[in-house]
Amino acid sequence: MRVLQALPVVVALVSTATAFDKDYTYKHTSIDITPLEPCVQECMDQEKNRWDYTDMSRYQFCEAWFNPGTWNWIWDHVNKCARKRCTLEEAKNSRDTFDTWFKETCGFEFGS
């Protein structure tokens, strides 16, 4: 019986202790596109009137991935622009660079 009475206290202590390990700056930091190829950066800036990544935190940008926002903006607008604007060499580099950038920015892989 005493074990059941102590359980809520133990749960509260564990929850409090683990809360201090989390990095909450993720919710407030902005998107840094400088690691991307210049042609992709230009397209993101050109297309920000449709989805303004500069006005959102990393958290908002990455959470929007699970609704049509970020995904559609990247595929339908930034990707089309980059195919026209990037050279063949930039295009080869941009896919790996973008995948790495996205994983570092959002914590999961592009297309997940």
Contacts in CASP RR format, 6 or more apart in sequence:
PFRMAT RR
TARGET T0000
AUTHOR 0000-0000-0000
METHOD contacts of the structure
MODEL  1
MRVLQALPVVVALVSTATAFDKDYTYKHTSIDITPLEPCVQECMDQEKNR
WDYTDMSRYQFCEAWFNPGTWNWIWDHVNKCARKRCTLEEAKNSRDTFDT
WFKETCGFEFGS
26 57 0 8 1.000
26 58 0 8 1.000
26 59 0 8 1.000
27 57 0 8 1.000
27 58 0 8 1.000
27 59 0 8 1.000
28 57 0 8 1.000
28 59 0 8 1.000
29 57 0 8 1.000
29 58 0 8 1.000
30 54 0 8 1.000
30 56 0 8 1.000
30 57 0 8 1.000
30 58 0 8 1.000
31 53 0 8 1.000
31 54 0 8 1.000
31 56 0 8 1.000
31 58 0 8 1.000
31 61 0 8 1.000
31 105 0 8 1.000
32 105 0 8 1.000
33 40 0 8 1.000
33 41 0 8 1.000
33 44 0 8 1.000
33 53 0 8 1.000
33 101 0 8 1.000
34 41 0 8 1.000
35 97 0 8 1.000
35 100 0 8 1.000
35 101 0 8 1.000
35 104 0 8 1.000
36 44 0 8 1.000
36 94 0 8 1.000
36 97 0 8 1.000
36 98 0 8 1.000
36 101 0 8 1.000
37 86 0 8 1.000
37 90 0 8 1.000
37 93 0 8 1.000
37 94 0 8 1.000
37 97 0 8 1.000
37 98 0 8 1.000
38 90 0 8 1.000
39 82 0 8 1.000
39 85 0 8 1.000
39 86 0 8 1.000
39 87 0 8 1.000
39 90 0 8 1.000
39 94 0 8 1.000
40 78 0 8 1.000
40 82 0 8 1.000
40 86 0 8 1.000
40 90 0 8 1.000
40 94 0 8 1.000
40 97 0 8 1.000
40 98 0 8 1.000
42 81 0 8 1.000
42 85 0 8 1.000
43 77 0 8 1.000
43 78 0 8 1.000
43 81 0 8 1.000
43 82 0 8 1.000
43 85 0 8 1.000
44 53 0 8 1.000
44 78 0 8 1.000
46 81 0 8 1.000
47 73 0 8 1.000
47 77 0 8 1.000
47 78 0 8 1.000
47 81 0 8 1.000
48 54 0 8 1.000
50 73 0 8 1.000
50 77 0 8 1.000
51 69 0 8 1.000
51 70 0 8 1.000
51 73 0 8 1.000
51 77 0 8 1.000
53 61 0 8 1.000
53 70 0 8 1.000
56 64 0 8 1.000
58 105 0 8 1.000
58 106 0 8 1.000
61 70 0 8 1.000
61 105 0 8 1.000
61 106 0 8 1.000
62 70 0 8 1.000
62 105 0 8 1.000
62 106 0 8 1.000
62 107 0 8 1.000
62 108 0 8 1.000
64 70 0 8 1.000
65 71 0 8 1.000
65 106 0 8 1.000
65 108 0 8 1.000
71 111 0 8 1.000
74 110 0 8 1.000
82 91 0 8 1.000
82 94 0 8 1.000
83 91 0 8 1.000
86 94 0 8 1.000
98 110 0 8 1.000
99 109 0 8 1.000
99 110 0 8 1.000
102 109 0 8 1.000
102 110 0 8 1.000
103 109 0 8 1.000
103 110 0 8 1.000
END
